[in-house]
Amino acid sequence: MMMLGLFYQIINLLNDVISLLKFRIRMCTSLTSRDFYIVHHEMGHIQHYLQYKSLPFWFRRSPHGAFGEAIGDAVALAAMSPTHLKRIGLLENYTSSQGDLFS
């Protein structure tokens, strides 16, 4: 029983340390659409982690391993939409039409 109490103390200490950390993506990139996609995918993973970090230890994992990947892909795909690319100045001379369902 003593070991279980020690385990919880260590977990609480780690939570305090983790909550103080800043998150960065360290990656050698070039100005390509592939790297733009990858960086936003990784930002999705970070956002997913930040949403789970305040939960108790047992609930911090995703329901399924692919769930975190799906969050990363959703963020990356949203960042690649023509509407967003035009908004941030990476796409010029684009006008949306009724056929653009996912932008």
C-alpha positions in Angstrom: 0.0 0.0 0.0 2.9 2.3 0.7 4.2 1.9 -2.8 0.8 3.0 -4.3 0.9 6.2 -2.2 4.5 6.9 -3.4 3.4 6.2 -7.0 0.6 8.8 -6.7 3.0 11.4 -5.2 5.4 10.9 -8.1 2.6 11.2 -10.6 1.4 14.5 -9.0 4.9 15.9 -9.0 5.4 15.0 -12.7 2.0 16.7 -13.4 3.2 19.9 -11.8 6.5 19.8 -13.8 4.7 19.1 -17.1 2.2 21.9 -16.6 5.1 24.4 -16.4 6.6 23.3 -19.7 6.2 25.2 -22.9 5.6 23.1 -26.0 7.7 23.4 -29.1 8.1 21.5 -32.3 11.8 20.9 -33.2 12.0 20.0 -36.8 14.2 20.9 -39.8 11.7 22.3 -42.3 11.6 23.8 -45.7 8.9 25.9 -47.3 6.9 23.1 -48.7 3.3 22.1 -48.4 4.3 18.8 -46.9 6.2 20.4 -44.1 3.3 22.9 -43.6 1.0 19.9 -43.2 3.4 18.0 -40.9 3.9 21.0 -38.5 0.1 21.5 -38.2 -0.3 17.7 -37.7 2.1 17.9 -34.8 0.4 21.0 -33.4 -2.8 18.9 -33.4 -1.0 16.3 -31.2 0.1 19.0 -28.8 -3.4 20.5 -28.6 -4.7 17.0 -27.9 -2.2 16.5 -25.1 -3.0 19.9 -23.6 -6.7 19.0 -23.5 -6.0 15.8 -21.6 -3.2 17.0 -19.3 -5.5 18.1 -16.4 -7.4 14.8 -16.2 -6.4 12.2 -13.7 -3.5 9.9 -14.7 -5.8 7.0 -15.7 -7.7 9.1 -18.2 -4.9 10.9 -20.0 -4.6 8.3 -22.8 -6.7 8.4 -25.9 -9.6 6.0 -26.2 -7.7 4.5 -29.1 -4.2 5.1 -30.4 -5.6 6.2 -33.8 -7.7 8.9 -32.1 -4.6 11.2 -31.5 -3.6 10.7 -35.1 -7.1 11.6 -36.2 -6.9 14.9 -34.2 -3.5 15.7 -35.8 -4.9 15.0 -39.3 -8.0 17.1 -38.7 -5.9 20.1 -37.6 -3.6 19.7 -40.6 -6.4 19.3 -43.1 -8.1 22.3 -41.7 -4.9 24.3 -42.1 -4.6 23.2 -45.7 -8.1 24.4 -46.7 -8.1 27.1 -49.4 -10.1 29.4 -47.3 -7.5 29.3 -44.5 -4.6 29.5 -46.9 -6.1 32.7 -48.5 -6.8 34.2 -45.0 -3.1 33.9 -44.0 -1.9 35.1 -47.4 -0.5 31.9 -48.8 -3.1 31.6 -51.6 -4.0 34.4 -54.0 -6.7 34.9 -56.5 -9.0 32.3 -55.0 -12.7 32.6 -54.8 -14.8 30.0 -53.1 -17.8 28.5 -54.7 -20.9 26.5 -53.7 -18.9 23.3 -54.6 -16.3 23.9 -51.8 -18.0 21.9 -49.1 -15.0 21.4 -46.9 -13.3 24.8 -46.8 
